[in-house]
Amino acid sequence: MIKERFAVDFANDWINVWNSHDLTKILSHYSDDIEMTSPMIAKVTGDSSGVLKGKDVLGAYWGKALKMVPDLHFELLSVCAGVDSVAVQYRGVGGRVAIEVFSFRADGKVVKAYAYYEEK
């Protein structure tokens, strides 16, 4: 069970490292075998599955994204703790509201992540 304090600390750190644009720090939250699901993956890569697997693959994808959006800034809106997971709601690119759900391994690293975006 995820404790509320862990969830809040994770969310604040996650937002801060994204806002720093430091890819190494961003990737530090994730396990080597991370699986990320996002509609943005499908839009950017053309892969209709919307899934990327592995920290190296995800790092290459996010590295491109950071170059494409050099003024990227996230604003934390809310955090919810779950069973071995945390949901983070934030305002992201273009002011769109997004929610990401992170599933954690016992070592505190994210092993699965799911992203959802507000339709505008």
C-alpha positions, 0 to 999 in steps of 0.5 A: 500500500502506498502511503500518502507521504510517499505519493506527495513526495514522489509527485513533487519530485517528479514535477520538479525534475520534469521542470528541470529538463534533466533527462537523467533525473527524470529517468531515475524514477523508472525501472530499467524494464519500465512500460509506458502507455500514452496516446502521445507515443502513438501520435509522435511515433506512429506506433498505434499501440501507444506503448514503449518498453525499456528505460533506454527507449523511453529516454530516447523518446523523452529526449526528443520531446524535451527538444521539441518543447524547450519551455515545457513546464508542469504544474501539479494539481493533485495527487492520489495514493493507491495500492502500489500506485500513485496518480498525479494530475497536472497541467502540462503542455499547452495548458492541457490537464493530464493524469499519469498513473504510476505502478511501483515495484517494492524498490520504489521504482516505477515499473508501469506508467499510464498517461491520460490527457484532457481533450481540448 
